[in-house]
């Protein structure tokens, strides 16, 4: 799920849908993707996010997705 919400102020309806999906699908869901200003910055610089700013939580989420799909080697550099 992209643009995952953390609290009610970000959109109660979307947060409820997110909770229902997590309840229905459990561990079959991939990690939730949250927004980060660093992603469009990396895009603007034409750099992968993992190189532009490897500390962004989004990078850890992507690495978790890759782990689930069986891609253990994620050397960006």
C-alpha positions, -999 to +999 in steps of 0.1 A: +000+000+000+015+033-011+011+065+009+002+046+040-012+067+068+000+068+104-027+088+123-063+100+118-052+135+108-038+121+076-071+108+065-094+087+087-111+070+057-078+059+042-065+048+076-096+026+081-091+010+047-055+004+055-065-013+088-091-034+071-066-046+044-041-054+072-067-074+091-079-092+060-046-101+044-022-100+074+013-111+066+004-115+028+006-077+025+039-062+016+053-035+039+034-002+038+050+026+018+049+060+035+055+093+017+089+110+019+100+143+004+133+127-004+117+105-031+108+134-055+142+150-047+160+118-058+139+117-089+147+153-097+184+145-093+180+114-114+194+093-087+180+061-071+166+069-036+190+043-021+220+063-034+205+098-029+196+092+007+200+056+020+187+067+055+152+073+042+127+048+057+114+042+022+147+025+014+143+001+043+108-007+031+119-014-004+146-037+009+120-055+030+099-060-002+129-073-021+136-097+008+101-110+006+105-116-032+138-134-026+164-108-037+189-107-008+216-088-027+208-051-026+241-034-031+233+000-044+269+013-047 
